[in-house]
Amino acid sequence: MAKVLLLNGSPHANGCTARALEEMVNVFSQEGVDTEVIQVGNQDIRGCVSCGFCEKNRKCVFNDLVNEVAEKFKDADGLVVGSPVYYASPNGTILSFMDRLFYSTSFSKHLKVGAAVVSCRRGGNTATFDALNKYFTISGMPVAPSTYWNQVHGFSREDVEKDLEGLQTMRNLARNMSFMIKAFADAKEKYGEPLVERDFFTSFPDGK
């Protein structure tokens, strides 16, 4: 069975972001996709210190939730990362988590399906959405679309319940993500995976 991990980057385990992810979980269940929601936003997650430990040891030097989720991410078919908007950016905790999760894991993320979900009161949503999607696009992960930006609006969980279009967007996102995961699995069996070149790395070490 296909599996999707959903990361809640909010410090509130039952708030606006959680409500958006719940709407997706319900659809994934209907589509026969297994899910696991992981609470990140209330954890003590420090940022990457660029120490190089992961390059040799295949895991982060800070043995916390990042290493635990990395093992699950390796076997997952998709990843949803949800975050509230803080000053037109994702929560600092989820950013630190994503930096370390993606940097410390050497396994291929190619063709795992990614989706970003944003919760905001009013503004800063598209900048936050953009920041989260970049983790996927730099890693060869197709980004799942919906029928609008993947966002819900409100200051409380009760407000999000009133955002009918936002919840509809979450349902359509989960359906599209389920379809993509299944379609990629079928295509891999029929055609194999596309070639990924890794021969060149532009760094200009000679200064020219």
KAGI-V253184 format. One record per backbone hydrogen bond with DSSP energy under -1.0 kcal/mol. NH is the residue of the N-H (numbers start at 1). CO is the residue of the C=O. Records with the same first field share a line. If there is no record, write none. Layout:
BEGIN
NH=CO ; CO
END
This chain:
BEGIN
4=34
5=78
6=36
7=80
8=38
9=82
15=12
19=15
20=16
21=17
22=18
23=19
24=20
25=21
26=22
27=23
28=24
29=25
30=26
31=27
32=29
33=28
34=2
36=4
38=6
40=8
41=8
43=40
45=43
57=53
58=54
64=62
68=64
69=65
70=66
71=67
73=69
74=70
77=3
78=3
79=113
80=5
81=115
82=7
83=117
85=119
86=89
95=91
96=92
97=93
98=94
99=95
100=96
101=97
102=98
103=99
104=100
111=140
112=109
113=77
114=142
115=79
117=81
118=150
119=83
120=152
128=124
129=125
130=126
131=127
132=128
133=129
134=130
135=132
137=133
138=134
139=136
141=136
144=114
151=149
152=118
154=120
160=156
161=157
162=159
163=160
164=162
167=163
168=164
169=165
170=166
171=167
172=168
173=169
174=170
175=171
176=172
177=173
178=174
179=175
180=176
181=177
182=178
183=179
184=180
185=181
186=182
187=183
188=184
189=185
190=186
191=187
192=188
207=204
END
